[in-house]
């Protein structure tokens, strides 16, 4: 699949309905660690009175895969979509997560990818990401390109990533929040 070293296939398709073409991609992967197990999702069809069911990753596994990527790649990660996904999933479903399942899913994913030892560096990675001007620039470019992310600052997104790391038991230190606006700090110098 694109942008990954993991086994799988990306299928690109295009649909046509009522004269409107819609391209889309489906990633099909095999051999991933799904914790605790796959989830059966039921989708109601828009144009028929029936539903289809698919087996998919649990929410904790989706989050674990993205968190592992953020931690293992640190500032070499150019996939800003992972950061957005972590933020929005944390906002939408953070209250429904089971901490133990997220921690288990993260360990299973890291073990499978050979990065288990890197999980202990999560706090350092989060600090490095927060302080890295190149990562901020990548995020600003991403949010300028995609209107759904336009209101989200790098600090807001990283706060969600940190919260997920705390939930998974990787980070115990709360985020350091400055009570002085940035423009006042500059004037005080």
C-alpha positions in Angstrom: 0.0 0.0 0.0 1.1 3.6 -0.5 3.1 5.2 2.3 3.5 2.0 4.3 5.9 -0.9 4.7 3.0 -3.2 5.6 1.6 -6.0 3.5 -1.6 -5.2 1.6 -3.2 -3.9 -1.5 -4.7 -0.5 -2.3 -7.6 -0.8 -4.7 -8.6 2.4 -6.6 -12.1 2.6 -8.1 -14.3 5.2 -9.6 -18.1 5.2 -9.3 -20.6 7.0 -11.5 -24.0 7.9 -10.2 -26.3 10.4 -11.8 -23.5 11.8 -13.9 -21.2 12.4 -11.0 -17.8 10.5 -10.9 -16.5 9.7 -7.4 -13.0 8.2 -7.1 -12.2 6.3 -3.9 -9.6 3.9 -2.5 -9.9 0.8 -0.3 -6.9 -0.5 1.6 -7.0 -4.2 2.0 -4.4 -5.5 4.5 -3.6 -8.9 5.9 -1.7 -10.2 8.9 -2.4 -7.2 11.2 -2.9 -7.6 14.9 -6.5 -6.8 15.6 -7.2 -6.3 19.3 -9.2 -7.7 20.9 -10.8 -9.0 17.7 -12.5 -7.7 14.5 -15.7 -5.8 14.8 -18.8 -6.4 12.7 -20.1 -3.2 11.2 -23.5 -2.9 9.6 -24.0 -0.4 6.8 -27.4 0.6 5.5 -27.4 1.1 1.8 -28.5 4.5 0.5 -30.4 3.4 -2.5 -31.7 0.0 -1.4 -33.7 -1.2 1.6 -31.0 -3.5 2.9 -27.8 -3.4 4.8 -24.4 -5.1 4.4 -22.0 -6.2 7.1 -18.3 -6.1 7.0 -15.6 -7.2 9.5 -13.2 -4.4 10.3 -10.7 -3.2 12.9 -11.8 -2.2 16.3 -11.5 1.5 17.2 -8.6 0.7 19.5 -6.7 -1.1 16.8 -7.2 1.8 14.4 -5.9 4.2 17.0 -3.0 1.8 18.0 -1.8 1.7 14.4 -1.8 5.4 14.0 -0.2 6.0 17.5 2.5 3.5 16.8 3.3 5.3 13.5 3.4 8.7 15.3 5.7 7.3 18.0 8.0 5.2 15.8 8.4 7.8 13.0 8.5 10.8 15.3 9.6 13.9 13.3 10.2 11.8 10.2 6.4 11.2 9.8 5.1 13.4 7.0 1.6 11.8 7.1 -0.4 14.6 8.7 -3.6 12.7 8.0 -2.6 10.3 10.9 -2.5 13.3 13.3 -5.8 14.5 12.1 -7.4 11.1 12.4 -6.0 10.7 15.9 -7.5 14.0 16.9 -10.9 13.6 15.4 -11.3 10.0 16.7 -10.2 11.1 20.1 -12.8 13.9 20.1 -15.6 11.7 18.8 -14.9 8.5 20.6 -12.3 9.1 23.3 -14.9 8.7 26.0 -15.9 5.3 24.8 -12.3 3.8 24.7 -11.3 1.0 27.0 -7.8 1.9 28.3 -6.7 -1.7 28.7 -7.8 -2.6 25.2 -6.1 0.4 23.7 -2.9 -0.4 25.6 -3.1 -4.1 24.5 -3.8 -3.1 20.8 -0.8 -0.7 20.8 1.5 -3.3 22.3 0.3 -5.9 19.8 0.7 -3.5 16.8 4.2 -2.5 18.0 5.3 -6.1 18.6 4.1 -7.0 15.1 6.0 -4.1 13.5 9.1 -4.7 15.6 8.9 -1.3 17.4 7.8 -2.4 20.9 10.9 -0.8 22.6 10.0 2.6 21.1 6.8 2.9 23.0 8.8 3.9 26.1 9.9 7.0 24.2 6.4 8.4 23.7 6.9 11.3 26.1 10.1 12.4 24.4 8.6 12.0 21.0 5.6 14.2 21.9 7.9 16.9 23.2 10.0 16.6 20.0 6.9 16.9 17.8 5.7 19.9 19.8 9.0 21.7 19.5 9.8 20.9 15.8 9.2 23.8 13.5 9.2 21.6 10.4 6.3 19.5 11.8 4.4 22.7 12.6 4.9 23.8 9.0 3.7 20.5 7.6 0.6 20.8 9.8 -0.1 24.3 8.7 0.2 23.2 5.1 -2.2 20.4 5.7 -4.8 22.5 7.4 -4.5 25.2 4.7 -5.2 22.5 2.1 -8.1 20.7 3.9 -10.9 22.9 5.2 -12.0 20.3 7.7 -8.7 20.8 9.6 -8.4 24.6 9.1 -9.4 25.5 12.7 -7.1 23.0 14.3 -3.7 24.2 15.5 -0.7 21.9 15.9 -1.0 22.2 19.7 -4.7 21.2 19.7 -3.9 18.1 17.6 -0.9 17.1 19.7 -3.1 17.5 22.8 -5.4 14.8 21.5 -2.4 12.6 20.6 -1.1 13.1 24.1 -4.5 12.2 25.6 -4.6 9.0 23.7 -1.0 8.2 24.9 -2.1 8.9 28.5 -5.1 6.6 28.0 -2.8 3.8 26.7 -0.6 4.3 29.7 2.4 5.6 27.7 2.5 9.1 29.1 2.0 10.2 32.7 3.0 13.9 32.4 0.2 16.3 31.7 0.7 18.7 28.8 2.5 22.0 29.7 0.1 24.8 29.0 1.4 28.3 28.8 -1.0 30.9 30.3 0.8 33.7 28.6 -0.3 34.4 25.0 2.7 34.1 22.6 2.6 37.8 21.6 3.0 38.9 25.3 6.0 36.6 25.7 7.8 38.3 22.8 7.1 41.8 24.2 8.4 40.8 27.7 11.8 40.0 26.2 
